[in-house]
Structures are given as structure tokens and as C-alpha cells.
Amino acid sequence: MVACVGSKTAELLTQMGFNVAFVGAQSGKVQDVARSFTGWAGSRRVLFPSSDISLKSVSSLFKDTQKIEVAVYKTKIVSRAIQDCDTYIFSSPSNAEGFLKKNKLPDDATIVSWGQSTRAYLLTKGIKSTHTLSDSSIEGLIKIL
């Protein structure tokens, strides 16, 4: 069985021929999805393929005996200075981290966080998001913009 946090990932997996048994209702609200997933999973043993710097938002709710966590890719933080913009869209905590290494946000900028984890990371840096996507999708972003 295959499970995923959001509908866009489910679409891609379905196109690839996988039968997706669980899809989170609002991918931007990963803690809500995590709680829903643990209920759905019940006593099943779950494999979590992830990044080497995963926040483990979902897998942290499972007992060690019920999960296998495997880092299947490495996230490389690349930072580059850019000119000021009016709107900034941060798609992940690592995306925001890379940006903030060489840039500062203008006081009047619009800040969009792609989900709760990104919003929480920005808050640790003293940055409040103007908007946080509850459904991490291009369509959700377009509605905000």
C-alpha cells in the first residue's frame, strides 16, 4: 500500500501506476494529516522514505517498532543573494534556510509559507508569514496571490 501527505503527490503516484490507499486531506496542515494517518495505519508497519534532514512530522508519531525510516535522498542547501522582491514564497524549511543565509526580507514584503512546517521554521527566525497554505498546491497558492 502507498500513502502520501497530499493530493498532488497522490496524482503523480497514480499516474505512475500505484494504488494510493491514503491521501491527507490538507497537505499544508501536516500535523493534522499525521494524526489522521496514524489512525488510518492502525497497527500496520510503515516505511518512511525521506530526506536526510526530514523533520519527521509524520513518522515521529509512530513507535520505533512500527516504523522504518530511510533517508533516500540528501537535501543540499544552496544560498544565493537576490534582489528584493514584493512577495516571497517559501516551499520548505530548507528552502527558507538557504534563502536567509544570504538575504534579508524587506519589512513590507508578503511572505507565503507552503504549509505549517515552513511557517514554524520562519517563526524561529522571527519572521511572520502573511499567508500559510493549508493545501500545499499551485491552485492554493494562486488563490492567495
Helices and strands as residue ranges (DSSP letters): E 2-4, H 7-15, E 20-23, H 30-41, E 46-51, G 59-61, G 64-66, E 67-73, E 87-90, H 93-102, E 110-113, H 116-124, E 131-132, H 138-144
